[in-house]
Amino acid sequence: MNPQIAVVDFNRRPFIAIWEVTQACDLACVHCRASAQPDRHPMELSTDEGKMLIDQIAEMQVPVFVLTGGDPLKRPDLFELIAHAHSRGVRVSLTPSATPLLTQDRIQRLKESGLARLAISIDGACAQTHDAFRGLTGSFARTMDAIRWANEIGLPVQINTTFSRRNIGEIDAIVALMEPLRIALWSVFFLVPTGRGKLNDLLSADEFEQIFAKLYSLSKTASFDIKTTEAQHYRRFLLQRRAVERAAGSLIPPAESVVDTIGRAPRGLNDGKGFVFISHLGEVFPSGFLPLSAGNIRHQSLSAIYCESPLFLNLRDTSQLEGKCGVCEFKEICGGSRARAYAITGNPHDEEPCCAYIPRGYVQPRTEAKRHSTLHVLQGA
């Protein structure tokens, strides 16, 4: 395990920093949190500003640094930025879009520039579903080509999948598609209805639990690691399931995972708590799915914003949690998705809307029961 993981103090530095290098993208994904557009914004961070941000990431010793978009390949200085990060000892993961810009030559250049991992999305088990998700015919084929090209040159690959009502029926087929691939990590995203993401596509709490069960079962045999994004309550599910199996004497340790240069996140990671997102304009957010700005790196250091802003301080304070999250015995390792709570209620401290667990002794107030009943109807469950 990366030795940095065990010593990360979420009050002093994040475990994961994500920089949205541009909002420009030639895809039109139905769930895009950025509502990406074809052209670059004239005020996005310059090359020099990007290098200064990378220098701050290096000084803060952030274990995981991700360049995302939009499509990072829309920036002509992308290779220069990755090379600068590599020279500063910063491990970089990249999430490009599967468009004609993602060529075999560019993947080779990415590795030569010092890229540590290529993270690419598979949101359907076939071209029809995936391409509909991504809004561009041919995206699925390019995705599979990119994985093969990265494998051929030894560049570690991560698969990102966002589950919603549009593709939940293909989860088993997606797993079957991935299993023979050489990948380091499957990062499973759960929809947050922000940007182009729609409330009607949001899965119900029971459907979250069904996916959790499949992920847990797969984790025992898969050759790759599995993590969730915006499903913090998967940690609660894991603890509960392992406790039951341990009591029954049937607990089986997970399969040995692929080892590469990107470490795994510790428990308790959440929006603003070990996680920070920097927009293409330099705005600093608790995550890309929680659109509340705490400042701008053009005016303050990233460290000052992360460590001292009232927004980040409040999000790291579990005593601020409301509803059942506030009294839940798992709140220190979970805490629920602050982004999804905000998207549904407008309150980032409200309870996780898609969690089926009822804490011990908790009695749901009538107003909350009514709100959750309305959400259940809107989700089509």
Secondary structure in CASP SS format (residue, H / E / C, confidence):
PFRMAT SS
TARGET T0000
AUTHOR 0000-0000-0000
METHOD secondary structure of the structure
MODEL  1
M C 1.00
N C 1.00
P C 1.00
Q C 1.00
I H 1.00
A H 1.00
V H 1.00
V C 1.00
D C 1.00
F C 1.00
N C 1.00
R C 1.00
R C 1.00
P C 1.00
F C 1.00
I E 1.00
A E 1.00
I E 1.00
W E 1.00
E E 1.00
V C 1.00
T C 1.00
Q C 1.00
A E 1.00
C C 1.00
D C 1.00
L C 1.00
A C 1.00
C C 1.00
V C 1.00
H C 1.00
C C 1.00
R C 1.00
A C 1.00
S C 1.00
A C 1.00
Q E 1.00
P C 1.00
D C 1.00
R C 1.00
H C 1.00
P C 1.00
M C 1.00
E C 1.00
L C 1.00
S C 1.00
T H 1.00
D H 1.00
E H 1.00
G H 1.00
K H 1.00
M H 1.00
L H 1.00
I H 1.00
D H 1.00
Q H 1.00
I H 1.00
A H 1.00
E H 1.00
M H 1.00
Q C 1.00
V C 1.00
P C 1.00
V E 1.00
F E 1.00
V E 1.00
L E 1.00
T E 1.00
G C 1.00
G C 1.00
D C 1.00
P H 1.00
L H 1.00
K H 1.00
R C 1.00
P C 1.00
D C 1.00
L H 1.00
F H 1.00
E H 1.00
L H 1.00
I H 1.00
A H 1.00
H H 1.00
A H 1.00
H H 1.00
S H 1.00
R C 1.00
G C 1.00
V C 1.00
R C 1.00
V E 1.00
S E 1.00
L E 1.00
T C 1.00
P C 1.00
S C 1.00
A C 1.00
T C 1.00
P C 1.00
L C 1.00
L C 1.00
T C 1.00
Q H 1.00
D H 1.00
R H 1.00
I H 1.00
Q H 1.00
R H 1.00
L H 1.00
K H 1.00
E H 1.00
S H 1.00
G C 1.00
L C 1.00
A C 1.00
R E 1.00
L E 1.00
A E 1.00
I E 1.00
S E 1.00
I C 1.00
D C 1.00
G C 1.00
A C 1.00
C C 1.00
A H 1.00
Q H 1.00
T H 1.00
H H 1.00
D H 1.00
A H 1.00
F H 1.00
R H 1.00
G C 1.00
L C 1.00
T C 1.00
G C 1.00
S H 1.00
F H 1.00
A H 1.00
R H 1.00
T H 1.00
M H 1.00
D H 1.00
A H 1.00
I H 1.00
R H 1.00
W H 1.00
A H 1.00
N H 1.00
E H 1.00
I C 1.00
G C 1.00
L C 1.00
P C 1.00
V E 1.00
Q E 1.00
I E 1.00
N E 1.00
T E 1.00
T E 1.00
F E 1.00
S C 1.00
R C 1.00
R C 1.00
N C 1.00
I H 1.00
G H 1.00
E H 1.00
I H 1.00
D H 1.00
A H 1.00
I H 1.00
V H 1.00
A H 1.00
L H 1.00
M H 1.00
E C 1.00
P C 1.00
L C 1.00
R C 1.00
I C 1.00
A C 1.00
L E 1.00
W E 1.00
S E 1.00
V E 1.00
F E 1.00
F E 1.00
L C 1.00
V C 1.00
P C 1.00
T C 1.00
G C 1.00
R C 1.00
G C 1.00
K C 1.00
L H 1.00
N H 1.00
D H 1.00
L C 1.00
L C 1.00
S C 1.00
A H 1.00
D H 1.00
E H 1.00
F H 1.00
E H 1.00
Q H 1.00
I H 1.00
F H 1.00
A H 1.00
K H 1.00
L H 1.00
Y H 1.00
S H 1.00
L H 1.00
S H 1.00
K C 1.00
T C 1.00
A C 1.00
S C 1.00
F C 1.00
D E 1.00
I E 1.00
K E 1.00
T E 1.00
T E 1.00
E C 1.00
A C 1.00
Q C 1.00
H C 1.00
Y H 1.00
R H 1.00
R H 1.00
F H 1.00
L H 1.00
L H 1.00
Q H 1.00
R H 1.00
R H 1.00
A H 1.00
V H 1.00
E H 1.00
R H 1.00
A H 1.00
A C 1.00
G C 1.00
S C 1.00
L C 1.00
I C 1.00
P C 1.00
P C 1.00
A C 1.00
E C 1.00
S C 1.00
V C 1.00
V C 1.00
D C 1.00
T C 1.00
I C 1.00
G C 1.00
R C 1.00
A C 1.00
P C 1.00
R C 1.00
G C 1.00
L C 1.00
N E 1.00
D C 1.00
G C 1.00
K E 1.00
G C 1.00
F E 1.00
V E 1.00
F E 1.00
I E 1.00
S C 1.00
H C 1.00
L C 1.00
G C 1.00
E E 1.00
V E 1.00
F E 1.00
P C 1.00
S E 1.00
G C 1.00
F C 1.00
L E 1.00
P C 1.00
L C 1.00
S C 1.00
A C 1.00
G C 1.00
N E 1.00
I C 1.00
R C 1.00
H C 1.00
Q C 1.00
S C 1.00
L H 1.00
S H 1.00
A H 1.00
I H 1.00
Y H 1.00
C H 1.00
E H 1.00
S C 1.00
P H 1.00
L H 1.00
F H 1.00
L H 1.00
N H 1.00
L H 1.00
R H 1.00
D C 1.00
T H 1.00
S H 1.00
Q H 1.00
L C 1.00
E C 1.00
G H 1.00
K H 1.00
C H 1.00
G H 1.00
V H 1.00
C C 1.00
E C 1.00
F C 1.00
K C 1.00
E C 1.00
I C 1.00
C C 1.00
G C 1.00
G C 1.00
S C 1.00
R H 1.00
A H 1.00
R H 1.00
A H 1.00
Y H 1.00
A H 1.00
I H 1.00
T H 1.00
G C 1.00
N C 1.00
P C 1.00
H C 1.00
D C 1.00
E C 1.00
E C 1.00
P C 1.00
C C 1.00
C C 1.00
A C 1.00
Y C 1.00
I C 1.00
P C 1.00
R C 1.00
G C 1.00
Y C 1.00
V C 1.00
Q C 1.00
P C 1.00
R H 1.00
T H 1.00
E H 1.00
A H 1.00
K H 1.00
R H 1.00
H H 1.00
S H 1.00
T H 1.00
L H 1.00
H H 1.00
V H 1.00
L H 1.00
Q C 1.00
G C 1.00
A C 1.00
END
